[in-house]
Amino acid sequence: MRSALIGKIEKAKRYAEEPQRLSLDSFQAHFQGEHDSYAVSFEHGAWNCSCLFFSQWGQCSHTMACQRLLAPFLEAT
C-alpha cells in the first residue's frame, strides 16, 4: 500500500515540474488589495473583479496581477 502512495507522490512531483500540463478554465479567488479584499474570477476567458474600478473600466490592478501570476496556466483566448 505504501509503495503505491510513494509512486503517486513521485508522479505528482514530476507533474508539478511541468506546468504546461495544467490549464485553468474558471476559478474564483479573493484578492487582498491595499484597501479591501475583492472577489476576482475567471470564466470562459473573461475576468471579473468586485472592485469599483473594474466595473467602470473592465480591468483593474487585481485582475492584471492575477493574469501575471497565472499566465502559465491560462489558455490563450
Residue, then its C-alpha position, 0 to 999 in steps of 0.5 A: m500500500r505504501s509503495a503505491l502512495i510513494g509512486k503517486i507522490e513521485k508522479a505528482k512531483r514530476y507533474a508539478e515540474e511541468p506546468q504546461r500540463l495544467s490549464l485553468d478554465s474558471f476559478q474564483a479567488h479573493f484578492q487582498g488589495e491595499h484597501d479591501s479584499y475583492a472577489v476576482s474570477f475567471e470564466h470562459g476567458a473573461w475576468n471579473c473583479s468586485c472592485l469599483f474600478f473594474s466595473q467602470w473600466g473592465q480591468c483593474s490592478h487585481t485582475m492584471a496581477c492575477q493574469r501575471l501570476l497565472a499566465p502559465f496556466l491560462e489558455a490563450t483566448 
